[in-house]
Amino acid sequence: MSYILAANMGELRDSIPVNIKKARNAAKLTQDALGEKLKVTRGFISKLEREKNPENITVETIEKVAAALGVNAFDLVKPKG
């Protein structure tokens, strides 16, 4: 049972970078523009979008990114597919 939960959590974490990039592209924002909205660097946005397993990303960060992109935070963490 714990293996299944761990696998699902890994799948969720793997989805975050892909979903952030998709939402940013749908909003027609560059990494620079999103960074400006969030008051962070383009490098920080780039890291969010390429991390394979972003264990250090906080719920607060996900909520802020979602708000800046005009999407629900769930949209950024839902599994790929």
C-alpha positions as CSV (number, residue, x, y, z in Angstrom):
1,M,0.0,0.0,0.0
2,S,2.7,2.5,0.9
3,Y,4.5,1.7,-2.4
4,I,1.3,2.6,-4.3
5,L,1.1,5.9,-2.4
6,A,4.8,6.6,-3.0
7,A,4.4,5.9,-6.8
8,N,1.3,8.2,-7.0
9,M,3.1,11.0,-5.1
10,G,6.1,10.6,-7.5
11,E,3.7,10.8,-10.5
12,L,2.1,14.0,-9.1
13,R,5.5,15.6,-8.5
14,D,6.6,14.6,-12.0
15,S,3.5,16.3,-13.4
16,I,4.2,19.7,-11.8
17,P,6.9,20.9,-14.2
18,V,5.0,19.8,-17.3
19,N,1.8,21.4,-16.1
20,I,3.5,24.7,-15.2
21,K,5.0,25.0,-18.6
22,K,1.8,24.0,-20.4
23,A,-0.2,26.6,-18.4
24,R,2.5,29.3,-19.0
25,N,2.4,28.6,-22.7
26,A,-1.4,28.6,-22.7
27,A,-1.3,32.0,-21.0
28,K,1.1,33.2,-23.7
29,L,3.7,34.2,-21.1
30,T,7.4,34.0,-21.4
31,Q,9.5,32.7,-18.5
32,D,10.6,36.3,-18.0
33,A,7.0,37.6,-17.9
34,L,5.9,35.0,-15.4
35,G,8.9,35.7,-13.3
36,E,8.1,39.4,-13.3
37,K,4.5,38.6,-12.1
38,L,5.9,36.5,-9.3
39,K,8.8,38.8,-8.5
40,V,11.3,35.9,-9.2
41,T,14.0,35.4,-11.8
42,R,13.5,33.7,-15.1
43,G,16.0,31.1,-13.8
44,F,13.6,30.2,-11.0
45,I,10.8,29.7,-13.5
46,S,13.1,27.6,-15.7
47,K,14.0,25.4,-12.7
48,L,10.3,24.9,-11.8
49,E,9.7,23.8,-15.4
50,R,12.5,21.3,-15.7
51,E,12.8,19.7,-12.3
52,K,12.0,16.0,-12.7
53,N,11.0,15.6,-9.1
54,P,10.5,19.0,-7.5
55,E,10.3,17.8,-3.9
56,N,11.2,21.2,-2.5
57,I,8.3,23.1,-4.2
58,T,5.9,24.3,-1.6
59,V,2.1,24.5,-1.7
60,E,2.5,28.3,-1.4
61,T,4.6,28.4,-4.5
62,I,2.2,26.3,-6.4
63,E,-0.7,28.5,-5.4
64,K,1.2,31.7,-6.4
65,V,2.2,30.3,-9.7
66,A,-1.4,29.1,-10.4
67,A,-2.7,32.6,-9.5
68,A,-0.2,34.3,-11.8
69,L,-1.2,31.9,-14.6
70,G,-4.9,32.3,-13.9
71,V,-5.5,28.6,-13.3
72,N,-6.5,26.5,-10.3
73,A,-3.6,25.1,-8.2
74,F,-5.0,21.6,-8.8
75,D,-4.3,22.1,-12.5
76,L,-0.6,22.3,-11.8
77,V,-0.4,19.1,-9.7
78,K,-2.8,16.8,-11.5
79,P,-1.2,13.8,-13.1
80,K,-0.2,13.8,-16.7
81,G,-2.6,12.4,-19.2
